[in-house]
């Protein structure tokens, strides 16, 4: 039990570090590791959804910038 708790906390914190560094894919991967062991651990579901939403919005912005504006 102790090692499982350590595993979850270590990956949860690593996800937070990646999120703060704007490495969203890495953050999601870390939180998914936690979520597979304990789906209800802290706010992992919420954090995964938040990071995925940000990634989608970034992609939308990138796509909007790569297409020429209509005149």
KADAKA-V34801 format. One record per residue. N is the residue number from 1. SS is DSSP state (~ for helix, > for strand, _ for the rest). PHI is phi in whole degrees, -180 to 180 (* if undefined). Layout:
N|SS|PHI, N|SS|PHI
This chain:
1|_|*, 2|~|-61, 3|~|-68, 4|~|-65, 5|~|-62, 6|~|-63, 7|~|-58, 8|~|-63, 9|~|-66, 10|~|-62, 11|~|-74, 12|~|-61, 13|~|-65, 14|~|-62, 15|~|-61, 16|~|-62, 17|~|-61, 18|~|-63, 19|~|-60, 20|~|-64, 21|_|-87, 22|_|64, 23|_|-101, 24|~|-67, 25|~|-61, 26|~|-66, 27|~|-61, 28|~|-60, 29|~|-59, 30|~|-62, 31|~|-69, 32|~|-68, 33|~|-61, 34|~|-64, 35|~|-64, 36|~|-69, 37|~|-82, 38|_|-147, 39|_|-60, 40|_|-102, 41|_|-69, 42|_|42, 43|_|-114, 44|~|-61, 45|~|-60, 46|~|-62, 47|~|-66, 48|~|-62, 49|~|-62, 50|~|-62, 51|~|-65, 52|~|-65, 53|~|-64, 54|~|-62, 55|~|-61, 56|~|-62, 57|~|-67, 58|~|-62, 59|~|-62, 60|~|-62, 61|~|-64, 62|~|-61, 63|~|-64, 64|~|-66, 65|~|-79, 66|~|-85, 67|_|-96, 68|_|-66, 69|_|-71, 70|_|-77, 71|_|-115
